[in-house]
């Protein structure tokens, strides 16, 4: 079946602009995650959505970062007033409900801030 | 705080040789442990996972890993590496209240395979 889909695959933007990154999870997966992969910091958890519960935002690095998940499916990660240190690969993952299920990752969005 | 350590940043092996990638974790409760592999420009692919039960787990592509609670380790092994196994390998622990939600990753080990 279809995997986790992320768009765009690459995004280049100027410092100070806002960007939106999109994630389509695997159908039927109730949990959705965003991670950031950068050279200096490795793979970092950003935010987690589970069903209708309040999201776990504990990994968001600043208030310039936000995410929403509409209708329990598609998610958008928004970065406002981008900075050069935001350059990274942003990975989305989804998971079926239950603790015995692994996370499945998309191919990521490579974000470059000029 | 939970953490994962992968001591080896780079490893080079010859094709057909055996491989062991090390992973140590720090986590207070029973850990949920994972190995993922990432090829250039790709996302993370799950190789195998440990939740409970048999401490030797089999994964895809001929990989296996052994959970050793006494050593807080979850090392990944392959008895005969193929050139296509060249990639970056990440060990992760699932953390969070009531089980696991987010993953905490190690820094990764980049594997090169010589013909």
Interface residues (C-beta under 8 A of the other chain):
Chain A: X4 X31 X33 X35 X42 X43 X45 X48 X50 X56 X59 X91 X93 X99 X100 X102 X103 X104 X105 X106 X107 X108
Chain B: X32 X34 X36 X41 X42 X43 X44 X45 X46 X49 X51 X90 X92 X94 X96 X98 X99 X100 X101 X102 X103 X104 X105 X106 X107 X108
